[in-house]
Amino acid sequence: MFSITVRDHLMIAHSFRGEVFGPAQRLHGATFLVDATFRRAELDDDNIVVDIGLATRELGEVVAEMNYRNLDDEPVFADTNTSTEFLAKVVADRLAERVEKGALGEGARGLAGITVTLHESHIAWASYERAL
């Protein structure tokens, strides 16, 4: 399996509901490094997994939709604990939609999957992996 990874960052504010979250139930900020890994079994006709420039652009646009926002105020996230794991899935699903629409080029239609990893810190991160 071949893969490429592109990186961006995301700065948000949010709070959680539930005793399991302890002090994170209060409004707090988070800054994530966001890695998006695109996979395929065989390289395309240009011997690439996907155009890195397009992948970088599309990841940046997906991240920009949430960047510098209080997610508690975003209707799409109403009544949702926007955990790191949950946000990794949101980013992966939004990238998959862009692949399906052709935003990453026709060659991207041969991708097998996407994995998105959000790094909370140098010691903790979460990922979501999905097939395409």
URKAGI-V20215 format. One record per residue. RES is the residue in three letters. SS is DSSP state (H for helix, E for strand, - for the rest). PHI is phi in radians with two decimals (* if undefined). PSI is psi in whole degrees, -180 to 180 (* if undefined). Layout:
RES,SS,PHI,PSI
RES,SS,PHI,PSI
This chain:
MET,-,*,131
PHE,E,-1.66,153
SER,E,-2.66,155
ILE,E,-2.29,152
THR,E,-2.26,135
VAL,E,-2.08,158
ARG,E,-2.32,146
ASP,E,-2.55,-169
HIS,E,-2.45,161
LEU,E,-2.47,129
MET,E,-2.08,121
ILE,E,-2.38,166
ALA,E,-2.12,149
HIS,E,-2.99,171
SER,-,-2.42,165
PHE,-,-2.10,155
ARG,-,-1.92,134
GLY,-,2.15,137
GLU,H,-1.03,-30
VAL,H,-1.01,-23
PHE,H,-1.56,-6
GLY,H,0.88,-130
PRO,H,-1.17,-16
ALA,H,-1.28,-2
GLN,H,-1.20,-23
ARG,-,-1.42,156
LEU,-,-0.99,131
HIS,E,-2.62,166
GLY,E,-1.81,158
ALA,E,-2.52,139
THR,E,-2.10,122
PHE,E,-1.98,139
LEU,E,-1.44,134
VAL,E,-2.04,117
ASP,E,-1.89,129
ALA,E,-2.05,118
THR,E,-1.89,127
PHE,E,-1.89,133
ARG,E,-2.17,149
ARG,E,-2.74,152
ALA,-,-1.27,-38
GLU,-,-2.24,147
LEU,-,-1.19,156
ASP,-,-1.36,-173
ASP,-,-1.09,-20
ASP,-,-1.69,8
ASN,-,1.09,38
ILE,-,-2.27,162
VAL,-,-1.34,-53
VAL,-,-2.82,156
ASP,-,-1.09,117
ILE,H,-1.09,-38
GLY,H,-1.08,-45
LEU,H,-1.16,-41
ALA,H,-1.09,-42
THR,H,-1.12,-44
ARG,H,-1.08,-47
GLU,H,-1.19,-39
LEU,H,-1.07,-43
GLY,H,-1.04,-40
GLU,H,-1.22,-39
VAL,H,-1.12,-46
VAL,H,-1.12,-39
ALA,H,-1.06,-27
GLU,-,-1.13,-22
MET,-,-2.04,-15
ASN,-,-1.10,140
TYR,-,1.01,36
ARG,E,-2.16,151
ASN,E,-1.53,108
LEU,H,-1.13,-22
ASP,H,-1.10,-25
ASP,H,-1.63,-4
GLU,-,-1.56,120
PRO,H,-0.95,-35
VAL,H,-1.12,-22
PHE,H,-1.89,15
ALA,-,-0.97,133
ASP,-,1.03,30
THR,-,-2.15,133
ASN,-,-1.35,108
THR,-,-1.47,65
SER,-,-1.15,166
THR,H,-1.01,-43
GLU,H,-1.07,-45
PHE,H,-1.08,-45
LEU,H,-1.16,-33
ALA,H,-1.06,-40
LYS,H,-1.17,-42
VAL,H,-1.01,-48
VAL,H,-1.10,-46
ALA,H,-1.07,-44
ASP,H,-1.14,-39
ARG,H,-1.19,-37
LEU,H,-1.15,-41
ALA,H,-1.05,-40
GLU,H,-1.06,-39
ARG,H,-1.22,-36
VAL,H,-1.08,-46
GLU,H,-1.08,-33
LYS,-,-1.44,-5
GLY,-,1.56,8
ALA,-,-1.17,-20
LEU,-,-1.79,16
GLY,-,1.60,160
GLU,H,-1.11,-34
GLY,H,-1.08,-26
ALA,H,-1.21,-16
ARG,H,-1.15,-16
GLY,H,-1.57,5
LEU,-,-1.15,144
ALA,-,-1.60,-30
GLY,E,-3.03,170
ILE,E,-2.31,138
THR,E,-2.14,129
VAL,E,-2.00,130
THR,E,-2.09,127
LEU,E,-1.86,119
HIS,E,-1.63,113
GLU,-,-1.31,-34
SER,-,-2.82,-174
HIS,-,-1.29,-7
ILE,-,-2.10,-3
ALA,-,-2.56,134
TRP,E,-2.72,164
ALA,E,-2.41,150
SER,E,-2.30,156
TYR,E,-2.34,129
GLU,E,-2.03,132
ARG,E,-2.41,149
ALA,E,-1.43,158
LEU,-,-2.06,*
